[in-house]
């Protein structure tokens, strides 16, 4: 069985679309279940989501008062019945064959992956700006783009928890989702992705199949250079937190003291040039990522 875990916080209008997509899955009843983990929402989620789940077999509503995305993901894992655990964001909508494709990937004896991820199609809340390069789209969790066909991932590639599934025993082996990392409410700290990094380090098999698809809403307020700069900076802070607490997962090809001004990233001037050039916007994001990493690594900013 596949247990689909949807963690949510104050976003019932988006969650409603996600649940409708899960209710329309082509897989037979009994092959999967859906767990909605309401992470201390104060909007209509409690009333509406619980009623939605009560009306459908295989759907369950859970309330988790401790705020934190990793906390909610662990609660879902603890309550799940399946041998495989799939995670999807509350503002994403799965294709009708999403569950069937995930189950097929896990159950095929010629694959036997430890984890599976797929492509993420953006649903733009506003027209995307012309400077939004493929690398910047990844900061928005839109269009992962590793391959046009199924491949085994290698470091530093990753799967996004907007569209990812794991063998339950794998997550338990790596100690669950680290609750001292990850988003809380509107915080931009991240990196629950530590599970993927540690799995690949140990030779684990992570399958990326672009045919396993979800549509992810990209909120209009995120389609600005200012938001992306903040996102890149705090991603760097998050990476440094991971490197400190889980040094075995740090990319061995990049030492912490080499993070700032690496060759090919545009140098210090990228932080000060005017916006407008797509290549410059990308370079500034990468520089801010490095700056966030370095400031946290040397204890000059808290993560």
C-alpha positions in Angstrom: 0.0 0.0 0.0 1.0 3.6 -0.7 0.3 6.2 2.0 0.0 9.7 0.6 0.7 12.3 3.2 -0.4 15.9 2.6 0.8 18.4 5.2 -1.0 21.8 5.3 -1.1 25.1 7.1 -3.8 27.7 6.5 -4.3 27.0 2.8 -7.7 25.3 2.4 -8.5 26.7 -1.1 -5.3 25.1 -2.4 -5.7 21.9 -0.3 -9.2 21.4 -1.7 -7.8 21.1 -5.2 -5.1 18.7 -4.1 -7.6 16.5 -2.3 -9.9 16.5 -5.3 -6.9 15.3 -7.4 -6.2 12.5 -5.0 -9.8 11.5 -4.9 -9.7 11.1 -8.7 -6.8 8.7 -8.8 -7.1 5.8 -11.1 -5.6 3.2 -8.6 -8.0 0.8 -7.1 -9.4 1.5 -3.6 -7.3 -0.3 -1.0 -4.1 0.2 -2.9 -3.5 3.6 -1.3 -4.7 5.9 1.5 -4.5 9.6 2.0 -3.6 11.3 5.3 -4.2 15.0 5.7 -2.0 16.4 8.4 -3.4 19.8 9.5 -0.4 21.6 11.0 -2.1 24.0 13.4 -4.2 25.8 10.8 -6.5 28.6 11.9 -8.5 28.9 8.7 -11.3 26.6 7.4 -9.0 23.6 7.1 -10.1 21.8 10.2 -13.8 21.9 9.3 -13.6 21.5 5.6 -10.7 18.9 5.4 -12.2 16.7 8.1 -15.6 16.7 6.4 -13.9 15.9 3.0 -12.0 12.9 4.6 -15.0 11.6 6.5 -17.0 11.4 3.3 -14.4 9.2 1.5 -13.0 5.8 2.2 -9.3 5.7 2.6 -9.0 9.4 3.6 -8.0 10.5 7.1 -7.7 13.9 8.8 -5.1 14.4 11.5 -4.5 17.5 13.6 -0.9 18.3 14.6 -0.5 21.3 16.9 3.3 21.5 16.9 4.2 23.8 14.1 6.8 22.6 11.6 6.7 20.9 8.3 9.1 18.1 9.4 6.9 17.6 12.5 3.8 17.2 10.3 5.6 14.8 7.9 6.7 12.6 10.8 3.2 12.6 12.2 1.9 11.4 8.9 4.6 8.7 8.8 3.7 7.5 12.3 0.0 7.2 11.4 0.5 5.7 7.9 -0.3 2.1 7.1 1.6 1.7 3.9 5.0 0.3 3.1 5.6 3.3 0.9 5.1 6.9 1.9 4.4 9.6 -0.7 4.5 13.3 0.0 2.8 16.0 -2.0 2.4 19.7 -1.2 -1.0 21.1 -0.4 -0.8 23.5 -3.3 0.0 20.7 -5.8 -2.4 18.6 -7.8 -1.4 15.1 -8.9 -2.1 13.7 -12.4 -4.8 10.9 -12.3 -2.1 8.2 -12.8 0.2 9.5 -10.1 -0.4 6.9 -7.4 -0.4 4.0 -10.0 3.0 5.1 -11.4 4.5 5.4 -7.9 3.3 2.0 -7.0 4.5 0.5 -10.2 8.0 2.0 -9.7 8.3 0.5 -6.2 6.9 -2.9 -7.1 8.8 -3.6 -10.3 11.5 -6.2 -9.5 13.9 -4.8 -12.1 13.9 -1.4 -10.3 13.5 -1.8 -6.5 14.2 1.9 -5.7 14.6 3.2 -2.2 12.9 6.5 -3.2 11.0 7.8 -6.3 10.4 11.4 -7.5 8.9 13.0 -10.5 8.5 16.2 -12.5 6.8 19.3 -11.2 4.8 21.3 -13.7 4.3 25.0 -12.7 0.9 26.6 -12.5 1.8 30.2 -12.6 -0.1 32.6 -10.3 1.1 35.4 -12.6 3.0 35.5 -15.9 6.6 34.3 -15.2 9.2 37.0 -15.7 11.6 36.7 -18.7 14.6 36.4 -16.4 13.3 33.2 -14.7 16.0 30.7 -15.8 15.8 26.9 -15.3 18.0 27.2 -12.2 15.8 29.9 -10.7 12.7 27.8 -11.4 14.2 25.1 -9.1 14.2 27.6 -6.3 10.4 27.9 -6.9 9.9 24.1 -7.0 9.0 24.3 -10.6 10.4 22.1 -13.4 13.1 20.0 -11.8 14.3 19.0 -15.3 16.9 16.4 -14.5 15.9 14.3 -17.5 13.2 13.6 -20.2 13.3 9.9 -19.3 13.6 7.9 -16.1 17.1 7.9 -14.6 18.8 7.1 -11.4 19.9 10.3 -9.6 23.4 11.1 -8.5 24.8 13.7 -6.1 24.1 16.6 -6.1 20.7 15.9 -7.8 17.6 15.6 -5.6 13.9 14.9 -5.6 11.5 17.5 -4.2 9.1 16.6 -1.5 6.4 18.3 -3.6 6.4 15.0 -5.5 8.4 12.3 -3.8 7.9 8.9 -2.2 10.1 6.7 0.0 10.1 3.2 1.3 9.0 3.5 4.9 11.9 1.5 6.2 14.3 3.9 4.5 12.9 6.9 6.3 13.1 5.1 9.6 16.6 4.0 9.0 17.7 7.6 8.5 15.9 8.8 11.7 12.8 10.3 10.1 12.5 13.9 9.1 14.8 16.1 11.2 12.4 18.3 13.2 15.1 20.9 13.9 15.2 21.7 10.2 12.5 22.8 7.8 9.8 25.4 7.5 7.6 26.6 10.3 4.7 28.7 9.0 6.1 31.3 6.6 9.8 30.7 7.4 12.0 30.2 4.3 14.4 27.9 6.1 14.3 24.4 4.4 16.3 21.3 3.8 14.3 18.3 4.9 16.1 17.1 1.7 18.8 15.9 4.1 17.2 12.4 3.8 17.9 12.4 0.0 21.5 13.5 0.5 22.3 10.9 3.0 20.6 8.2 1.0 22.7 9.0 -2.1 25.8 9.2 -0.1 25.3 5.6 1.0 24.7 4.3 -2.5 20.9 4.3 -2.3 18.8 4.2 -5.4 16.6 7.2 -6.1 14.6 7.0 -9.3 13.5 10.2 -11.1 10.7 9.5 -13.6 9.4 12.6 -15.4 6.2 10.7 -16.2 5.3 10.9 -12.5 3.8 14.4 -12.5 2.1 16.9 -10.4 1.0 20.5 -11.1 2.4 23.0 -8.5 0.9 26.4 -8.0 3.5 29.1 -8.0 2.2 32.0 -6.0 2.4 35.4 -7.7 4.3 37.0 -4.8 7.1 34.6 -5.4 7.7 35.7 -9.0 9.8 38.7 -8.0 13.6 39.0 -7.9 13.3 40.2 -4.3 11.5 37.0 -3.1 14.0 34.8 -5.0 16.9 36.6 -3.4 15.5 35.9 0.0 14.8 32.3 -0.9 18.4 31.8 -2.2 19.9 33.4 0.9 17.9 31.3 3.3 18.6 28.1 1.3 22.3 28.8 1.8 21.7 29.2 5.6 19.8 25.9 5.6 22.6 24.1 3.8 25.0 25.3 6.4 22.8 24.1 9.2 22.7 20.7 7.6 26.5 20.7 7.1 27.0 21.4 10.8 24.5 18.9 12.1 25.0 16.2 9.5 28.6 16.6 8.2 28.5 13.2 6.5 25.9 14.6 4.1 28.0 17.6 3.0 29.0 17.5 -0.6 32.7 16.4 -0.5 33.5 18.3 -3.6 32.8 21.7 -2.0 34.5 22.5 1.4 32.6 25.0 3.5 35.5 27.6 3.3 35.3 27.3 -0.5 31.6 28.2 -0.7 32.1 31.9 -1.3 33.3 33.3 -4.6 33.8 29.9 -6.3 35.0 30.0 -9.9 32.3 30.7 -12.4 29.7 32.3 -10.1 30.3 35.9 -11.1 32.3 37.2 -8.2 31.3 39.9 -5.7 30.1 42.3 -8.4 27.0 40.0 -8.9 25.6 41.3 -5.6 25.7 44.9 -6.8 24.9 45.0 -10.5 21.4 46.2 -11.5 18.7 43.7 -12.3 17.4 43.1 -15.8 19.8 40.6 -17.3 18.5 37.0 -16.7 22.1 35.7 -16.3 22.8 38.4 -13.7 19.6 37.5 -11.7 20.6 33.9 -11.6 24.2 34.8 -10.6 23.0 37.1 -7.8 20.8 34.3 -6.4 23.8 31.9 -6.4 26.0 34.5 -4.7 23.3 35.1 -2.0 23.1 31.3 -1.5 26.9 31.3 -0.9 26.6 34.3 1.4 23.9 32.7 3.5 25.9 29.6 3.8 29.1 31.4 4.9 27.3 33.7 7.4 25.6 30.8 9.1 28.7 28.6 9.0 30.7 31.2 10.9 27.8 31.9 13.3 26.9 35.3 12.0 23.3 34.5 11.3 21.0 32.0 13.1 19.3 29.2 11.3 
